[in-house]
């Protein structure tokens, strides 16, 4: 909103300083500052309100150290994150940008699903919360919205790289570039289902090629493979974040690290100079997503003010489902979703630990008559608690792992 106001002031009356809102870097900085202020200033009041209304966490007795002390800690703190994310985005982003619209819809939709789950747990006193099938249905719906938009919207385009024979001298290339004729980008935008393959030279793959065997008109039916992939990614990452939200500050801090990395990837993917230098896909208008992800990072870091050990508030599913969905959709938009297993490695470990634990238990129960376990407890962070690790040490070590994975993700831009 402020972008449009200052854009009008700049053009109508040449208002001093109004032109600074044209710069993504300035608006991203303002977004992160605003989100931090919202979480730290209004977060305290919301926590007090939740405590007054006795919106406390119902903790299952798992026999873990320090678990009983968490009983009654205010939950649904994800409302703080959502507010600190949505307000700066609405203030500083270009709201007619298709990618910003998709991110806003994703945030609100998954936030509502998580809120409904928490509401049932807290106010209806039902520990099971929202039935799993309804959560999955909600994730499928947002997957359909994102998938259909990415496939059918004329605003979702890329600019193809030019071969050396087709290369042109492009004014936007930095004068520091040691050559003037090389593989640049076409001036025309095209619809494409291309995505980024890590560790591969000329690292682009087209989802439509997966059904090339069906005939020469295979590209017309590519949405039949693309949309299910989008749904799977959103569901997996959203549930992975939800699984990770079991220790004070773990999901929040990990999401902040992932957010910073996605911001860097969006910046270079939406900038023709960096995209050319790094030899990666150039996606017009994705630079605007840096404003959104800056608010995301500010919201998660600001939430750590109250969520770090010992937590004064838990985000609940209101926050965790939304965080995972935001990360998944953001990665899909900037065509970096195949980097998710690396970047979101902590989420992946948590998800796999549960899948392996449940699958092995059922298998051994059928074969031996009694179920056996791979881990002391799943998700994985509870396993380390069971073997005597301190909660804050587990969280810090997972942070370190997430930072290492984030660095590896950035390295893939040049490591091929």
Secondary structure as GFF3:
##gff-version 3
##sequence-region A 1 416
A	DSSP	alpha_helix	2	13	.	.	.	ID=ss1
A	DSSP	three_ten_helix	18	22	.	.	.	ID=ss2
A	DSSP	alpha_helix	24	52	.	.	.	ID=ss3
A	DSSP	three_ten_helix	68	70	.	.	.	ID=ss4
A	DSSP	alpha_helix	78	92	.	.	.	ID=ss5
A	DSSP	alpha_helix	98	123	.	.	.	ID=ss6
A	DSSP	alpha_helix	132	152	.	.	.	ID=ss7
A	DSSP	beta_strand	158	161	.	.	.	ID=ss8
A	DSSP	beta_strand	185	190	.	.	.	ID=ss9
A	DSSP	beta_strand	194	196	.	.	.	ID=ss10
A	DSSP	beta_strand	204	206	.	.	.	ID=ss11
A	DSSP	three_ten_helix	207	214	.	.	.	ID=ss12
A	DSSP	three_ten_helix	218	221	.	.	.	ID=ss13
A	DSSP	alpha_helix	223	244	.	.	.	ID=ss14
A	DSSP	alpha_helix	250	269	.	.	.	ID=ss15
A	DSSP	alpha_helix	272	278	.	.	.	ID=ss16
A	DSSP	three_ten_helix	286	288	.	.	.	ID=ss17
A	DSSP	alpha_helix	289	307	.	.	.	ID=ss18
A	DSSP	alpha_helix	316	333	.	.	.	ID=ss19
A	DSSP	three_ten_helix	337	339	.	.	.	ID=ss20
A	DSSP	alpha_helix	340	343	.	.	.	ID=ss21
A	DSSP	alpha_helix	345	368	.	.	.	ID=ss22
A	DSSP	alpha_helix	380	386	.	.	.	ID=ss23
A	DSSP	alpha_helix	391	411	.	.	.	ID=ss24
###
